[in-house]
């Protein structure tokens, strides 16, 4: 294995030290806490047994990953057409910049502020319910707050820009000559998109999906506010254990379980993306 030159090694030292101090060290502390009890130094897996042997925790895990997967799917279904519009339809560069700014500006606002905004909009007397009732789409106000639907609306709003930016970047890299060649060979626009455009943008789709999924599965503020305490996700349980109950061992086990399940899902998504890319 070729050794790095000394200057390169010195350049890598600060980021590696930062990574070790602010990622590896806290992760090690959480991992150690999860396998120890209240009487150290005895090692025990009782916290993991408590998490994995209780049906309540499996229900919370299911809700957490269901919300994360649905958020990812909805963001992909909405984000791909929006990215296509920005990259392929919009010809006026000034309007494209305005659209990108409108897409990105909300990301500079705290999730707490945006979630409170959705609490007002989705409330019983909020704008959404008034619109649904006035349009005749609902006979009475619909309960959004305290439901998975309300959480999904807030999560999609917060995380949609990540998919749009990732897919838009991938679309911008697609050579129009490839699509033109497909059309010249007699392929329909749908066949061209299916066999040429989409496979070429698949890395951007996978990257956007992974970003959205990882952020959604670990989100705390939006589910906590829009659920009203009626629905629990793993991040809420972890926060409760660390901030209210002060049980670092149980909270550590919940954190490691969430991390392992998330890494497993991300690994599967990456492998699926790679295999589909090769197959294409």
N, C-alpha and C positions, 0 to 999 in steps of 0.2 A: 504494500500500500504506500503510495507516494506521500511523503511528509509535506505538510504545509510550510511555506516560507515563514520565517519568524514574524515579519510585519503582518501577514494575514492572520496568524495565530493571535497576535496582540489585538488585532481588530475584532476578533471573535470573542475575546475575553470578557469585555463589558456586557454584551448581550447574554452570553452564557451565564455570567454571574447573576445578572438580573433574573434570568429564567430560573436559575437554581434557588435564588433567595425568595422570589415572590410566587413561584409555582410549585417547584419540587418540594421545598421545605414545608409550606402549608399543607400540601397533599400528604406528605409523610406524617405530619402531626395528626391530620384527620384519620389516616389509615391506622396509626398506632392507637389512637383513642377508640377506634371501632373494635379493636381486638383486645382491649384491656377492660378491666372492671373497676369498681370503686376502690378495690384494694390491690394496687399495683405491688409488685410487677407481674402478677399472675395474668397469663394470657387466656382469653376465653372468647368463644364465638357466640355467647349468649345473646348479644345484641343482634347478630345476624339471624339467629334462630327466632328471636322476637319479631323481626321484620318479615322473614320469609315464611314463617309458620302461621301467621295470622292472616285470615282472609281479608280483614279490613285493609291491610297494607297492599294486598294484591289488587283490591278494588281501586285504591288510590293510584297504584301504578298503572292500571288499565286506563283510568280516566286521564292521567297525565299524558300517556303516550297516545291515547286516542285524540285528545285535543291537539297535541303536537303534530300528529300525522295529518289530521284534517286541516290544520292551519297551513301546513306545507303544501298539501294538495290544492287548496283554494288559492293560495298565493301563486302557485304555478299556473293554474287555469286562468287567473286574472293577469298575472305578470307577463306571461309570454305574449299575449295579444298587445298589451300596452307597450312592451319593448319593441314588438314588431312595428307598431304605429310610430314610435319615436325614431326608429332607425330607417324603416323602409318607406313609410307614408309621408312623414313630414319632410318637406323639401326646403322650407324657409328656415335657415339656420337660427335666426333670431327667435322664432317661435319654438324651435327645438330646445334652445337654451332656457326659455321661459318654462317649458314643460319640465325639464330636468330640475330647475330651481324649485318649482312647486312640489316636485316629488321629494327633493332632498331636504328642504327647509324644515318640515315637521320633525326630522330626525335630530334637529338641534334643540328641540323642546323636550323637557323631561317626560318620561313615561308616566309619571304620576299626574302631571298636568293633563296629558292626553287621555289618560284613563278617567280622570274626573270629568273631562269633557264628554266622554262617551256615557258616563253615568247620568249626566244631564240629558243627553240626546235620547238615550234608551229608556229613561224613566217613564213612569205611567203617564205623566203629563208632559213628556218630552216631545221634541220635534218629530221623531220617527213615528211615535204612536199617533200623534195628531195627523200626520200625513196619511198613515194607513187608514185611519177612521174616516177622514175627509174624502179619501179616494174610494171608499167603499170596499177596501180590501180586508177590513176587519170590522166586526160589529162592536167590539169593545177593545180597550187597550190591551196589547199583548205584553206578557211579562217576559222581558229580556234579562233584566238583572237577576242574578242568582241562578242562571241557567247556563248550560254549555254554549248555547247559541250566542248569548251576550258576550261570553268570553271569546268565542271565535271571532266575532265581529271586531272586538278590540285588538285581538292578536293579529288578525289579518291586516288591519289598518297600520299597526306598528311595524310589521315585518315585510309588508309587500315591497317596499323600495329595494330591499336586498335582492329579491328575485329579478326585478326589473333591471337593475344595474348589472347584475351578473349575466343575464340573458342578452341584454342590449349590447354589452361588450362582446359577447360571442357572436351575435348577429353581425356586428360591424366588421368582424374579422372574416366573414364568409365572402369568398371571391364571387362576385356576380357572374363571372364567366362560367362557373360551374353550373349555376342555375340556367344560364342561357344555353349551355351545351345540352342540358337535359331537355329543355324545351325544343331545341333544334332536332333532337332525336325522336320527337313525337310524344314526350311525356306530358301529361296534363299538369296543371298547376298543383293539384293535390298530390299527385305522384311525385312531382319534383320536391315538394315540401317534405313528403314522407321519406323519400329515399336519398335526398341530397341535403336539403337545408337543415332538417331536424337532427340528423346524425352529426352534422358538422357543429351544431350548437349544443350537442348533448353535454360536453364538458361544462359549459356555462349553466345548463339546467341542473346538473348534478351539484355543482358548486353552490348555486343559489338555494337548492333544496336542502343541502347540508347546513348552510348558514341559518336558514329559517328554522329547521328542525332543532338544531342545537340551542338556538335562542328561545324557541317556544317551549322546549321540554324543561328548561331551567328557569323560565320566567316566573317572577313572583308578584310584581306590582299589579300588572293587569289582571291576572286571575284572582288575586286577593281582593281587589276593589270591585271588579265586576261580578264576582260570585257572591258578594255580601256574606261570606262565611258559610254559605249553603253547600258549596262544592270545595273539596280539598284536593290539592295536587301535592306532589312530593316536595316541591320547593317551600310550600307553606308549612308542611310538617317539619322540615329541617329548620326553618326559621323559628318555629315555635319551640323546638327543643333547645336551640342555642340561646334564644333571647328571653324565653319565659320560664321554661322548666329547668334550664341549665344542665341538661343531661347530654354531655358531650359524647358519651359512648354510644348512646342510641342515635343521636344526631349524626355522628360520624358514620355509623352503619348505614343510615338512610342515604347519606351523601355518596358513599362508595357504591351502594346498590344503584342509585341513579346514574352515577358515572359509568358503571359497567354496562348497564342496559343501553345507555346512550351510545357508548363506543361500539357496542355490538350492532346497533341499528345503523350507525354511520358506516361501519365496515361493510355491512351487507349492501347498503346503497351504493357505496363506491365500487364494490365488486360487480353489482348489477350494471352500473354505468359502464365499467370497463368491458364486460362481456358483450353488452349491446353495441358498444363502439366497435369491437372486433368483429362481431357478427355482421354489422353493416358494411 
